[in-house]
Amino acid sequence: MSTTSEQLADPSATTLLRFATAGSVDDGKSTLVGRLLHDSKSVLADQLEAVEAASLSRGQETPDLALLTDGLRAEREQGITIDVAYRYFATARRRFILADTPGHVQYTRNMVTGASTAELAVVLVDARNGVVEQTRRHAAVAALLRVPHVVLAVNKMDLVDYAEPVFAAIAEEFTTYASELGVPEITAIPISALAGDNVVEPSANMDWYGGPTVLEHLETVPVSHDLTACHARFPVQFVIRPQTAEHPDYRGYAGQIAAGAFRVGERVTVLPSGRTSTIEAIDALGESVDIAWTPQSVTIRLADDIDISRGDLIAPAADAPVTTQDVVATVCHVADQPLGVGQRVLLKHTTRTVKAIVKDIPSRLTLDDLSQHPAPGKLVANDIGRVVVRTAEPLALDAYADSRRTGSFLLIDPSDGTTLAAGMAGESFASAKALPAEQDEEGWDF
């Protein structure tokens, strides 16, 4: 089976949009999501019946559409979202994967999970309260994760008499703040999720607004899937050696292509060893193909017998990343226990996990004025800061600006496996200042 470059550029590959919702507690995120699902006819009859029954048991006369996403019993009892709720729905124009993330400050870490793969973020603001600290925090996380499109949904416009000046003031304040963070595209939409204004259908109460509804924007926002322009990266997950009579010498390297495309006959480099070879064959779903691209899971076979194991990275020889042991990055701290200078951690990058030590925490971001608080000494839950990490083994990291998949990593507590921080590599490692090799008190070599 042969796959051509024309198939790689197939426009049908652009019909999926991953997006996340975020906002402060009670801003109406779950109601917005429920309204989207309900008004776009994406709710099954039994689901709607269950919501109606749950609403009646709580003394509500009309169905509470927020319950379509708030699935955990603790969430329903408290009336808030405390976990990331994923929903899948489709319209005639596009398919969607939606992550409804928590609003409470203590669950900001969950937004990092929900937005890490999102191509668009919907940030809700209560029209009565305007931009608050949690709004700024969500904007900072969206900018940090380089979400290319941000929608500001000014909700509960019905409670401010659909006043245009209220919407305009909030939109201007948020746009100014998010632009300073580096968010490339911001679209402001006035809505009432409870009444359905400007969610799926245009609002008759806000004739002064001439822009798209939320669903219309979701259906038409351009989503880039130009796979040929990405840095091709293939983290090895498993080495396949079937040892059968039919294939006595078979050696394949299985995994999911993280970015870009690979072709048979292409010259590649294996990192961190730096050895080079040529792609002899690519197996996908039991058949040989000429080309494969992200996010396909394939097996790559090389012309040369090279020592390759889980965690190694295969990349085009002409476009291989620089390996480093000195990682300079921005992190969002997600654990309850703090992250301090000198702390021993595990760093997980794609399929590779190595020992590491936090050498420095140069600064922490102050959300009010976007200033950098120098030398904080440690990061606590929900902090965003810069860190310098020294790894025991070289890593083939890309800059996060170039690749969200191979420019990101996790810092993990080696004692219990708790995820401590989500990191985004932010400097050119070719010019990163090298740190002297050393050994810590417990014998970890760095």
Disulfide bonds with the S-S distance in Angstrom:
none
